[in-house]
C-alpha cells in the first residue's frame, strides 16, 4: 500500500490522516462538532475516541484483552 500523511486545514473540515504501508489508519478530526480520534488496524479493528460525546468505542476483529 501507499503511505500517506494528509493534513486538511479547510475551515469546517480540519483533520489529519496518517496511513501506513499496511493500510492502517489514524484519523484526528478537529472539525467543530465532529472532534474524534480513530485508529484502524490492518485487520479492521477500530478504537474510536469520540471527543463530542466522551465515549471510547472498541470494535475488534477478534478478542479484546484488558489488563492481561
C-alpha positions, 0 to 999 in steps of 0.5 A: 500500500501507499503511505500517506500523511494528509493534513486538511486545514479547510475551515469546517473540515480540519483533520489529519490522516496518517496511513501506513504501508499496511493500510492502517489508519489514524484519523484526528478530526478537529472539525467543530462538532465532529472532534474524534480520534480513530485508529484502524488496524490492518485487520479492521479493528477500530478504537474510536475516541469520540471527543463530542460525546466522551465515549471510547468505542472498541470494535475488534476483529477478534478478542479484546484483552484488558489488563492481561 
